[in-house]
Amino acid sequence: MGIQVANGPVSWGVDLPDKPGAPPWEEVFDEISQAGYKLCELGPMGYLPDDNELVRLELEARGLGVAGSYVFEPLHDGDRHDDIKVKTERTCERIAGLGGKYLVVIDMVSDERGATAGRSAVARRLDSHDYDVFLTGIRRTTEAAIKHGLTPVLHQHCGSYVEFEDEVERVLADTASDGLQLCIDTGHFAYAGIDPVRFFIDHRARTPYLHFKDINPIVHQKVIGDGVAFFDAVSLGVFCPVGQGVVDFAALANAIQDFDGSGTIEQDRDFRSTTTALEDAKASLDYLRGIGLAD
């Protein structure tokens, strides 16, 4: 018996609310439903109308429940913490108001670390002072989620300051008593050279939420070898439908037996992709259902 999985606007190229060329939200959620999903993530705050009752009715009309959503903000930037707190509060209020459970906590890709995505040996780590600032941002976001009855989950993200295994382990160790849990994004883990299945097994007790994502091995090898920045790699198609890349989802399906958490299929993509988001979202869900990982 698989788990029920969601999809969200990120798979349609919408990671920021004001991204040029973003498809209308009505179209995105129409297609999430058409692809066979019963759950969704809400996408970035500001993408959907600022009216919870309207959003609830629109989702219900499409047969969609809510898994959660995310904050994708520069948690490493202390000057932005107050603004981030306001956005986090609004995001948490929306998720909780629509019946979601999870706040995915993501440090935004920076110019510095985006340039070294996937290349641990050349990526600068935060010094002790900057790390403390970053940790404060993580903790404030965690506290807001818990206050609203949500489960905050750390999302390691390529091109951010919590990308490589040493960085993920450090944050997990330093937040062990704060209530922060873990979201393993299989594609971002693989991109950064971390085996997501092994990491899940090692941290199963702290992992209630998963992002199912895959990477194209040919494109990945090229962008790592050529030192391509993260968002440029996305435009080149480094992420592909689930089951068409390097992640061993059969091993993951075996590892998560009796898993009582939730998950979201996600494919970071460029609007100029040759396949459509609907085609890829359906292919990913069909694949996970085929191996018994998704309902």
C-alpha positions as CSV (number, residue, x, y, z in Angstrom):
1,M,0.0,0.0,0.0
2,G,1.6,3.3,-1.1
3,I,1.2,6.7,0.3
4,Q,-1.0,9.5,-1.0
5,V,1.2,12.1,-2.8
6,A,0.8,15.7,-3.8
7,N,2.1,17.9,-6.5
8,G,2.4,21.7,-6.6
9,P,3.1,24.8,-8.6
10,V,6.9,24.2,-8.5
11,S,6.4,21.4,-11.0
12,W,4.9,24.1,-13.3
13,G,8.0,26.3,-12.9
14,V,6.4,28.5,-10.2
15,D,8.9,28.7,-7.3
16,L,8.5,32.4,-6.7
17,P,5.1,34.3,-6.8
18,D,6.1,36.9,-9.3
19,K,8.1,34.8,-11.7
20,P,7.8,36.1,-15.3
21,G,5.9,33.8,-17.6
22,A,4.3,31.8,-14.8
23,P,1.1,30.0,-15.8
24,P,-2.2,31.1,-14.2
25,W,-2.9,29.4,-10.9
26,E,-6.2,28.1,-12.1
27,E,-4.5,26.3,-14.9
28,V,-1.9,24.8,-12.6
29,F,-4.4,23.4,-10.2
30,D,-6.6,22.2,-13.0
31,E,-3.7,20.2,-14.3
32,I,-2.6,18.8,-10.9
33,S,-6.1,17.4,-10.6
34,Q,-6.1,16.1,-14.2
35,A,-2.8,14.3,-13.6
36,G,-4.5,12.2,-11.0
37,Y,-3.5,13.9,-7.7
38,K,-5.8,14.3,-4.7
39,L,-3.4,16.5,-2.7
40,C,-1.4,19.6,-3.5
41,E,1.2,21.9,-2.1
42,L,0.1,25.5,-2.3
43,G,3.1,27.1,-3.9
44,P,4.7,30.4,-2.9
45,M,2.7,32.9,-0.9
46,G,1.4,35.5,-3.2
47,Y,0.7,33.1,-6.1
48,L,-2.8,32.2,-5.1
49,P,-5.5,34.8,-4.3
50,D,-5.3,36.2,-0.7
51,D,-8.6,34.7,0.3
52,N,-8.6,31.4,2.1
53,E,-12.3,30.7,1.5
54,L,-12.0,31.3,-2.2
55,V,-8.9,29.0,-2.4
56,R,-10.6,26.3,-0.4
57,L,-13.6,26.4,-2.8
58,E,-11.4,26.3,-5.8
59,L,-9.4,23.3,-4.5
60,E,-12.5,21.4,-3.4
61,A,-13.9,22.0,-6.9
62,R,-10.9,20.2,-8.3
63,G,-11.0,17.4,-5.7
64,L,-7.7,18.6,-4.0
65,G,-6.7,18.6,-0.4
66,V,-3.7,20.4,1.0
67,A,-0.4,18.7,2.1
68,G,1.4,22.0,3.0
69,S,3.6,24.6,1.5
70,Y,7.0,26.2,1.9
71,V,9.0,29.2,2.8
72,F,11.8,29.8,0.3
73,E,13.7,32.7,1.8
74,P,17.3,33.8,2.5
75,L,17.4,32.5,6.0
76,H,21.2,33.2,6.0
77,D,20.5,36.9,5.8
78,G,19.9,38.4,9.2
79,D,18.7,41.7,7.7
80,R,15.8,39.8,6.1
81,H,14.7,37.9,9.2
82,D,11.9,40.3,10.2
83,D,10.4,40.3,6.7
84,I,10.8,36.5,6.6
85,K,8.9,36.2,9.9
86,V,6.0,38.1,8.5
87,K,5.9,35.9,5.3
88,T,6.2,32.8,7.4
89,E,3.3,33.7,9.7
90,R,1.1,34.4,6.6
91,T,2.2,31.1,5.0
92,C,1.5,29.1,8.2
93,E,-1.9,30.7,8.7
94,R,-2.8,29.7,5.1
95,I,-1.6,26.1,5.4
96,A,-3.3,25.6,8.7
97,G,-6.5,27.3,7.5
98,L,-6.7,25.0,4.6
99,G,-6.0,21.8,6.5
100,G,-2.4,21.3,5.6
101,K,0.2,19.8,8.0
102,Y,3.7,20.7,6.8
103,L,5.8,23.8,6.5
104,V,8.8,23.1,4.3
105,V,11.7,25.3,5.4
106,I,14.1,26.2,2.6
107,D,17.1,28.5,2.6
108,M,16.9,30.5,-0.7
109,V,19.6,29.9,-3.4
110,S,22.3,32.5,-3.1
111,D,24.5,33.8,-5.9
112,E,27.6,32.5,-4.1
113,R,26.3,29.0,-3.4
114,G,24.2,28.8,-6.5
115,A,27.4,29.0,-8.5
116,T,28.9,25.9,-6.8
117,A,25.7,23.8,-6.6
118,G,26.6,20.1,-6.5
119,R,30.3,20.7,-6.0
120,S,31.0,20.3,-2.3
121,A,34.8,20.7,-2.6
122,V,34.6,24.3,-3.8
123,A,31.5,25.5,-1.9
124,R,32.2,28.0,0.9
125,R,30.7,27.0,4.2
126,L,29.3,29.6,6.6
127,D,31.7,30.8,9.3
128,S,30.6,30.5,12.9
129,H,29.0,34.0,13.0
130,D,27.1,33.6,9.8
131,Y,26.0,30.1,10.7
132,D,24.6,31.4,14.0
133,V,22.6,34.0,12.0
134,F,21.4,31.3,9.7
135,L,20.4,29.0,12.6
136,T,18.4,31.9,14.1
137,G,16.5,32.2,10.9
138,I,15.8,28.4,10.9
139,R,14.7,28.5,14.5
140,R,12.3,31.5,14.1
141,T,10.7,29.8,11.1
142,T,10.4,26.5,13.1
143,E,8.8,28.3,16.0
144,A,6.2,30.0,13.7
145,A,5.2,26.6,12.2
146,I,4.8,24.9,15.6
147,K,2.7,27.9,16.9
148,H,0.3,27.2,14.1
149,G,0.1,23.5,14.7
150,L,2.2,22.6,11.7
151,T,5.2,20.3,11.4
152,P,8.3,22.2,10.2
153,V,10.6,20.2,7.9
154,L,14.0,21.2,6.8
155,H,14.5,20.9,3.0
156,Q,18.1,20.6,1.9
157,H,18.4,22.6,-1.3
158,C,21.1,22.7,-4.0
159,G,22.7,26.2,-4.3
160,S,21.8,27.1,-0.7
161,Y,23.8,27.1,2.6
162,V,22.4,23.8,3.6
163,E,23.1,21.6,0.6
164,F,25.9,19.0,1.4
165,E,25.8,16.2,3.9
166,D,28.0,17.9,6.5
167,E,25.7,20.9,6.4
168,V,22.5,18.9,6.7
169,E,23.9,16.9,9.6
170,R,25.1,20.0,11.4
171,V,21.7,21.7,11.2
172,L,19.9,18.6,12.3
173,A,22.2,18.2,15.3
174,D,21.8,21.8,16.3
175,T,18.0,21.8,16.0
176,A,17.4,18.4,17.6
177,S,15.5,20.0,20.5
178,D,13.6,22.6,18.5
179,G,11.0,20.5,16.8
180,L,12.4,20.8,13.3
181,Q,12.0,17.6,11.3
182,L,13.3,16.7,7.9
183,C,12.0,16.6,4.3
184,I,14.2,14.5,2.1
185,D,14.1,15.8,-1.5
186,T,15.4,12.8,-3.4
187,G,16.5,14.9,-6.4
188,H,18.3,17.6,-4.5
189,F,20.0,15.0,-2.3
190,A,21.3,13.1,-5.4
191,Y,22.4,16.4,-7.1
192,A,24.5,17.1,-4.0
193,G,26.0,13.7,-4.0
194,I,24.0,12.3,-1.0
195,D,22.3,8.9,-1.3
196,P,18.7,9.8,-0.4
197,V,17.7,6.2,0.5
198,R,20.6,5.8,2.9
199,F,19.9,9.2,4.4
200,F,16.3,8.3,4.9
201,I,17.2,5.0,6.6
202,D,19.7,6.8,8.9
203,H,17.1,9.5,9.8
204,R,13.8,7.7,9.4
205,A,12.6,8.8,12.8
206,R,13.0,12.4,11.9
207,T,11.6,12.3,8.4
208,P,7.8,12.6,8.1
209,Y,7.8,14.2,4.7
210,L,9.4,13.5,1.3
211,H,9.8,15.3,-2.0
212,F,10.0,12.8,-4.8
213,K,12.3,14.2,-7.5
214,D,14.8,12.8,-10.0
215,I,17.8,14.0,-12.0
216,N,18.9,13.3,-15.5
217,P,22.4,11.7,-15.2
218,I,23.7,13.1,-18.5
219,V,22.7,16.7,-17.8
220,H,23.8,16.4,-14.2
221,Q,27.3,15.1,-15.2
222,K,27.6,18.0,-17.7
223,V,26.5,20.8,-15.3
224,I,28.8,19.5,-12.5
225,G,31.7,19.1,-14.9
226,D,31.2,22.6,-16.5
227,G,30.5,24.3,-13.1
228,V,27.0,25.4,-14.2
229,A,25.1,27.5,-11.7
230,F,21.9,25.9,-10.2
231,F,19.2,27.9,-11.9
232,D,21.0,27.5,-15.3
233,A,21.1,23.8,-14.6
234,V,17.3,23.8,-14.1
235,S,16.9,25.5,-17.4
236,L,19.1,22.9,-19.1
237,G,16.7,20.2,-17.8
238,V,18.8,18.6,-15.0
239,F,15.5,17.5,-13.3
240,C,13.4,14.9,-15.0
241,P,10.2,13.0,-14.3
242,V,10.4,10.6,-11.4
243,G,11.7,7.2,-12.5
244,Q,13.6,8.5,-15.5
245,G,16.8,9.5,-13.7
246,V,19.4,8.3,-11.2
247,V,17.3,7.9,-8.0
248,D,16.7,4.3,-6.9
249,F,13.0,4.7,-6.2
250,A,12.5,0.9,-5.9
251,A,15.0,0.9,-3.0
252,L,13.2,3.8,-1.5
253,A,9.8,2.0,-1.8
254,N,11.3,-0.9,0.1
255,A,12.8,1.4,2.8
256,I,9.7,3.3,3.5
257,Q,7.4,0.4,4.2
258,D,5.0,1.3,7.0
259,F,5.9,4.9,6.5
260,D,3.1,7.0,8.0
261,G,4.2,10.4,6.6
262,S,3.4,12.2,3.4
263,G,5.1,13.2,0.2
264,T,5.0,15.5,-2.8
265,I,6.2,14.8,-6.4
266,E,8.1,17.8,-7.6
267,Q,10.1,18.6,-10.7
268,D,12.0,21.9,-10.8
269,R,11.6,23.0,-14.4
270,D,11.9,25.8,-16.9
271,F,8.8,27.1,-18.7
272,R,10.6,26.4,-22.0
273,S,10.8,22.6,-21.4
274,T,9.9,20.5,-24.4
275,T,7.5,18.3,-22.4
276,T,4.5,19.8,-20.6
277,A,4.2,20.0,-16.8
278,L,1.0,18.0,-17.1
279,E,2.7,15.2,-19.0
280,D,5.6,15.0,-16.6
281,A,3.4,15.2,-13.5
282,K,1.3,12.3,-14.8
283,A,4.3,10.3,-15.8
284,S,5.8,10.7,-12.3
285,L,2.7,9.7,-10.5
286,D,2.1,6.7,-12.8
287,Y,5.7,5.5,-12.2
288,L,5.4,5.7,-8.4
289,R,2.0,3.9,-8.5
290,G,3.6,1.3,-10.7
291,I,6.2,0.4,-8.1
292,G,3.7,0.6,-5.2
293,L,5.1,3.7,-3.7
294,A,2.1,5.9,-4.3
295,D,-1.6,5.2,-3.9
